Amino acid sequence: MPVQIQKKIKVLIVDDSALVRSILEAGLSKDPMITVVGTASDPYIARDKILELEPDVLTLDVEMPRMDGVVFLQKLMPQYPIPVIMVSALTERGKKITMDALEAGAIDFVTKPSTGISQGLNAMMADLRGKVKIAATADVSHWLNHKHSLRKIHQKHRVLSGGTDKVIAIGASTGGTEAIRTMIKMLPVSTPGVAIVQHMPPGFIQAFAESLDRQSAMNVKEAKSGDRIMPGRVLIAPGGKQMTVYRSGGVYLTKIFDGGRVNGHCPSVETLMNSVAEQVGDNAIGVMLTGMGGDGSQGLLAMRKAGARTFAQDEKTSVVFGMPKVAYEIGAVEKMLPIDAIVPAILKSLEQKVD
């Protein structure tokens, strides 16, 4: 889906390295739709320049001296909500901080090349230019006056289930980590098994899953082939791999495999939901969350035609109202709901299916 921007996107670059600031400015400036209005070497300078320059989008280094990116976001977003793209390192610490930054209000991230090869840098800059243009369309106004709550660790309980389990399939892209977190924290431990595709590059899903697991009554993990989808468990597709669901006897399992991009994505929501439609049918529930484009819309439609209940996040609470909109327009969505109303709708639909 083409991004419609009427004016140049004003970007402020925040990074402690002068070299990186220069590289990012040169790379972003190659796009005629983007203008870099300023740079800042730390969050304190960035705060003043945000007020002075009123940028549309911020690029923010994950790790910086004086104040790291997460603390800066926690202070910035409740006072001055602005779409933020994190620039992340592929280190374990960098991955964890990136997940914390997404929880604090960043809408997406790009990863620095692991080597100095120019090809890797070119790919990163192409990714960043694309995400800056998506970010310029994002609505982050809900972060105004947001209060960051302390993490609540729930006691986990093992849930045993006999026979065929129900399956909840969720798809998301830009802004999806926040939406998924909102949903998963609301799910009781007795909830049927959940399979999720969140568009994310390789290496980050494990950190995302671990973060969710600490905050959820459900057990959350990065999916592996042969994992059983069962009550009390959330399985998230690894970055760079496709995930499908298949039935084996009386249970449902995941298959993780190398596959080409579908709708430009790997993992793809389409791939997951088509398999759920075929293998699970009316024993499933499908959910489409915030994201750019239309990945998963045909799969959600197939699920609905197979008898599954289907829900999507509404425009007001979506960071980017792309994937839910496309799914709704083709008739794949039974109900459009605010993000905090989706879990109650799921639980109500599960009660209705009990004989």
N, C-alpha and C positions, 0 to 999 in steps of 0.2 A: 504494500500500500504506500503510495508516494506521500511524503511529508509536505504539507502545504505551509510555507512560511512567507509572510507578506513583507518582512523587513529583515535586515541583517541581524544575526544573532550575536549579541554582545557577550563575550566570554572573559572572565577573570581567571588567570592561572595562579594557583597557590602552590609553591614548591620551594624547599630550602636551597635547592641546587640551581645556581645561575645557568649552568649548562642545560639542565633539564627544562628550565623555563624557556630558554632560547629555542630548544628543539621543539617543544610543544607549541610555542608561538608560531614558528616557521611552518610546522606541519598543519596546524589549524588554519592558518592564513591561506593555505592552498585552495581552500573551499571558498568560492565567492559569496556564499551565504553566511559565512562566519567572519566576524571581526574581533580580534583580541583587543579589548579596551584597556587592559592593564595586567600587571603581574605583581605578585607579592611573595616575599621570602618567608613569611611566617603568618600565623593566624591573626596576630595583633595588627600587623600592617593590612592584612586582608580585610579585617573588620572595618577599618577606616575607608578603604577603597571601595568596599561594597556600598557604603552610604554615599560616597562621592560619585561613583561611576554607574551605579544601578545596573549591574550586569544581569543578563537573562539566565546565564548558566555559569556555574563555578566548577573548575577542575581542581581537585584537592589531593595532595600527596597523602598517603596513608600514614607514614611515619615522618614526623618533623620535630625539631628541638623546640623548647619552651612550652608548646602545647600540641599534643598529637591530634590527628584529624578527628578522632571520635569525640574527644572532649570539646573540640571546637564546634562540631556539629550539634552536640548536646546544648551548647550555649547559643548557637546561631539560629537553629531552626525554629524554636519557640518564639523568637523575637523578629526574625527576618527570614521567613521561609523562601528558599530559592532552590531550584533544581541543582543537585550536586552530583558530579561524576568523579568517583575515586580513581586515583592512579595507584595501582597495587603491585607489590612485589610478590613473586611466586615462592616466597619463603613460608614456612609454617606459621611464623609470627605474623607475616604479612597477610596470610589468608584469614587468620583469626581476627585481626584488626579490621579487615575488609568486611567480614560478617557483622562485627560490632558497629561499623559505620553504616551499613545498610539498615541495621536496627535503629540507629540514631537519626535516620532521615535521608541518607544518600539514596538516589534512585537506581544507580547502576555503577559499574566499574570497568576499567580496562586493566590489562596486566602488562607490566613492563617486559620487554624481551629478555629471555634468560641468557642470551648472548649478545654480543655487540654487532651481530650480522645485520646489515642494512635492511635485508628482506624482512626480518622480524620487526624492525622499527617501522618500516613502511606499513606492514600489516597492522601494527598497533595504532598508528596514526589514522589509518583508514577506519578502523574500528571506533576510535575516539571521535572522529568527525561525524560518523553516523550516529553515535550515541548522543553527541551534543545536540544534533538536530532533533532527535527524539525527545531529549530532555527539555528542549525549548517549548514543546507542546504539553509537557507534563503539568499536572495540577498538584501542587504540594501545600496548598493553603490550609489543609487540615492540621498541619504541624504548628500553626500559630497558637501560642499559649499552651502548647503540649507540655505535660509534666511527665518526666521520665520516672517510672516506678522501679522500685527495687525488684530484682528477679525473685520470683517465687518458685521454689523447688518443690514439686509435688511428689508424694510418695507413690512409687510404682507398685502395681499389683499384677501378678501374672493372671492372664485370662485364658482359660482353656475352652476350646470350642470343638464340638464334634460335627461331622457332616460338612456340607458345602457352605462356605462363608460368603457373606455379601462383600462387595467391593465398592469403595468410593474412589473415583478417579478424578484428579485435580490437575488442571493445566494453568500455567502462568508464565509471564515474561516480565517486562519492565515494571517495577513496582511490586512484583510478585512476592519477594521475600518478606516484605512487611505484611502483605495480605495473608500469605500462608501462615506466618507466625500468629497473626490475630486468630485465625481459624483453629490452628492446632492447639493453642493454649486453652481454647474453649471446649475441646472434645473430652468427654469422660473416657476413662480407661476401658469401658465396655464397648466403645465405638467399634464397628466393623473395620477391617483392615483398609488402609488408605495407600494408594499408589499415586505418586506425584511426579510430574515433569515440570521443572522450573528451568527455563533457558539460562544456562550458565556454562562457562568454559570448564575444561578438565581441571581437577585439582581442588575445587572449592566446595563441592557438595558435602564432603565429609565434615568440614568445619561448620557448614550451615546445619547439617543434621545434628551434630553434637550440641550446637547452640540451642536448637529446638528441643532436643532431648532433655536438656537441663531445665527447661521451662514448662514441660508438658507432662501430663499424666500418662500419655501414650509413650511407648518406646519408639524413638525415631532413629533411623539409620540409613546410610547410603545402601542402595539395593545391590544385591549380587544375584547372579543366576541361581535359580533354585530356591530363593527365599520364599517362604510361604506368606501369603497375604492373609492375615488373621486378626481377630479382634485385639485391640490394644497395641497394634503395630502400625507404624508409618514408614513406607519405603519410598525413597527419593532416587530417581534415575541419576546415574553418574554423568558428569559432564563429558561430552564427546562420545557417548554411547547411546544406542537406542534401547528402549525398554518396552516389552510387551507382556501381556498376561495370558496364561494358558491354564486350562483345567487338567488336572491329573487325578483321576478317581473322584473323590469327594472334596478336593481342595483346589485352591487357585495358587499358582506359583508365578514368579517373575522369570523372564528370560532377558538377559543383558547381552548385547552383541554389537560388534562393529557394523555400522551401516552408513550408507550415504545420507546426506542431508535431505530432509523432507520439509517442504515449504521453507527451505533455507536454514533448517535447524537440526541439530543433533545434540541432545535428544529432542524429539519432536512430540508435541502433544497429540498430533494426528495419529502417529504410530501407536501410542498408548491407547487412545480412546477407540480407535478402530478395532484393536484386539479385544478390548473390554466389551464392545458391542457384540462381537462375534462369539466370544467365549463365555461371557457372563450374562448378557442379555438383560432381562427385566430384574435380575438380582443385583443390579448395579445402580449407582448414583454418580452423575457426572457434574463437575463444577468447573466453570471457566472464569478465571480471574484476570485482573488487569494485565495489559500487555499490548505491544505494537503488532499490527498485522492481523493475520487471520488463521494462524496455525491452530489446528484442533477443531475448527468449526465444523468441518465435514464429519470428523470422528464423533463429535458430540451429537450431531444430527443422526448419525448411524445409531448411537446409543439410544436416543429418544425413540427412533423408529423401532428399536428392538424391545422397547417397553421400559427403559430405564427412566428414572426421574432426573431432570436436568435443571441446573440453576446457574446463574451468572451474576457477577458483581456489577452493580449499577454504575452509571456515569459519575455520579457525585462522589463516590468513594474510590473510584479507579484513578490511579496515577496517570495511566494512558488508556483511554477508552477505545481500544482497537479490537482486540480479540473478543471481548464480550459483545461488542456492537455487531461485528461480523456474524458471530454465532446467532445472535438474536434475529438479525435481518434475514437469515436463511431458514428460520423456524426451528433452530436446534435448542432453543432455551424455553423451558416451561415457565420460569419465573426469574425476573431481574430483581436483585435484592442488595441492600447495603451490606458491606462486608461483615458487620457484626450481627446481621440477621440470617446469614447463610447457615451457620451451624444449627441454630434453633429450627430452621426449616428442614435440614437434613434429619435431625433427631425426631421431628414430628412425622416425617415421611417414613422413617423406620418403624415408628409405633403403629402407623396405619397399615404397614405391611405384615404386622404380626397377627396371625389368625387366633 
